[in-house]
Amino acid sequence: MRVVLSLLLLGLLALPAYAAFQGPGSDASGGFKGPTVGVEVTTVKQALDSKDNTPVMLTGHITGRKAGSDNKYIFRDATGEMTVDIDKKIFSGHTVTPENTVRLSGKVDKDMLKPVKVDVKVLEVLN
């Protein structure tokens, strides 16, 4: 009898964990799908001329990784190129090549005596 009650209790305790399980291949990100408002900087040229912490949304190509860095990359669009800082978790498992068009959302990061860069918070692979 104790064994049956123990198994029943174990099953009841495991039910919420099973219900929340997303499994491989499921899209657990969810969230809002629609326009982003409040972004006025959309090109590399504008980003290079912007103030610190200005929100940006850039569309173009990641053309390479900076030597000696795990998270600094070269980003290029039709107006020029600049350094972008993308943490590995931002890639969300996507593989990106220089042929892929990407959309980067983040903020301008201006440090004294260092080149302007964009701290990327969201990366979308467009193709």
C-alpha positions as CSV (number, residue, x, y, z in Angstrom):
1,M,0.0,0.0,0.0
2,R,2.8,2.4,0.8
3,V,4.4,1.7,-2.6
4,V,1.2,2.6,-4.4
5,L,0.7,5.8,-2.4
6,S,4.3,6.8,-2.9
7,L,4.0,6.3,-6.7
8,L,0.8,8.2,-6.8
9,L,2.3,11.1,-4.8
10,L,5.4,11.1,-7.1
11,G,3.2,11.2,-10.2
12,L,1.2,14.1,-8.8
13,L,4.3,16.1,-7.9
14,A,5.8,15.5,-11.4
15,L,2.7,16.6,-13.3
16,P,3.4,20.4,-13.2
17,A,7.0,19.9,-14.3
18,Y,5.8,17.8,-17.3
19,A,3.2,20.4,-18.2
20,A,5.8,23.2,-18.3
21,F,8.3,21.1,-20.4
22,Q,8.9,22.8,-23.8
23,G,10.9,20.0,-25.4
24,P,13.4,20.3,-28.3
25,G,12.3,22.2,-31.3
26,S,9.6,24.2,-29.5
27,D,9.6,28.0,-29.7
28,A,9.7,28.9,-26.1
29,S,10.6,32.5,-26.8
30,G,7.1,33.8,-27.4
31,G,6.5,37.5,-26.9
32,F,5.3,40.4,-29.0
33,K,5.6,40.3,-32.8
34,G,5.2,43.8,-34.2
35,P,7.0,47.1,-34.8
36,T,9.7,48.5,-32.5
37,V,9.0,52.2,-31.6
38,G,11.4,54.8,-30.4
39,V,14.4,53.9,-32.6
40,E,15.7,56.7,-34.8
41,V,19.2,55.3,-35.5
42,T,19.1,52.7,-38.3
43,T,22.5,52.9,-40.0
44,V,26.1,52.5,-39.1
45,K,26.8,56.1,-40.0
46,Q,24.1,57.4,-37.7
47,A,25.2,55.1,-34.9
48,L,28.8,56.4,-35.1
49,D,27.6,60.0,-34.8
50,S,25.1,59.2,-32.0
51,K,25.3,59.9,-28.2
52,D,26.0,57.1,-25.7
53,N,23.0,54.8,-24.9
54,T,21.1,55.8,-28.1
55,P,18.8,53.0,-29.2
56,V,19.7,51.5,-32.6
57,M,18.3,49.0,-35.0
58,L,20.8,48.0,-37.7
59,T,20.2,45.8,-40.7
60,G,23.2,44.4,-42.6
61,H,25.9,41.7,-42.3
62,I,28.3,40.5,-39.6
63,T,31.5,40.2,-41.7
64,G,34.0,38.9,-39.1
65,R,35.1,38.5,-35.5
66,K,37.6,40.9,-33.9
67,A,40.9,39.1,-33.2
68,G,41.4,38.4,-29.5
69,S,37.7,38.7,-28.6
70,D,34.9,36.2,-28.1
71,N,32.1,38.8,-28.4
72,K,33.2,41.6,-30.6
73,Y,32.3,41.5,-34.3
74,I,32.6,43.7,-37.4
75,F,29.1,44.7,-38.7
76,R,28.6,46.3,-42.1
77,D,25.7,48.0,-43.8
78,A,25.4,50.2,-46.9
79,T,26.8,53.3,-44.9
80,G,29.9,51.8,-43.4
81,E,31.2,49.3,-40.7
82,M,31.6,49.3,-37.0
83,T,32.3,47.1,-34.0
84,V,29.3,45.4,-32.4
85,D,29.4,43.6,-29.0
86,I,27.2,40.4,-29.1
87,D,27.3,38.0,-26.2
88,K,27.1,34.3,-27.1
89,K,23.6,33.9,-25.5
90,I,22.2,36.6,-27.9
91,F,22.9,34.2,-30.8
92,S,20.3,31.9,-29.3
93,G,21.8,28.9,-31.1
94,H,21.7,30.5,-34.5
95,T,24.7,30.1,-36.8
96,V,25.4,33.3,-38.7
97,T,27.7,33.7,-41.7
98,P,28.8,36.9,-43.6
99,E,26.2,35.9,-46.2
100,N,23.3,36.2,-43.7
101,T,21.4,39.4,-43.4
102,V,20.8,40.2,-39.7
103,R,18.9,42.9,-37.7
104,L,20.6,44.0,-34.6
105,S,18.9,45.9,-31.8
106,G,20.8,47.5,-29.0
107,K,22.4,50.7,-27.7
108,V,25.4,52.8,-28.8
109,D,28.3,52.4,-26.4
110,K,30.8,55.2,-26.3
111,D,33.8,54.9,-24.0
112,M,36.5,57.4,-23.7
113,L,39.5,56.7,-26.0
114,K,37.8,53.7,-27.5
115,P,36.0,53.3,-30.8
116,V,32.2,53.6,-30.8
117,K,30.4,50.2,-30.7
118,V,26.9,48.9,-30.4
119,D,26.0,46.7,-27.4
120,V,23.6,44.2,-29.1
121,K,20.6,43.0,-27.0
122,V,18.6,41.3,-29.9
123,L,19.8,39.5,-33.0
124,E,17.4,38.4,-35.7
125,V,18.6,36.4,-38.7
126,L,16.6,37.6,-41.7
127,N,17.8,35.2,-44.3
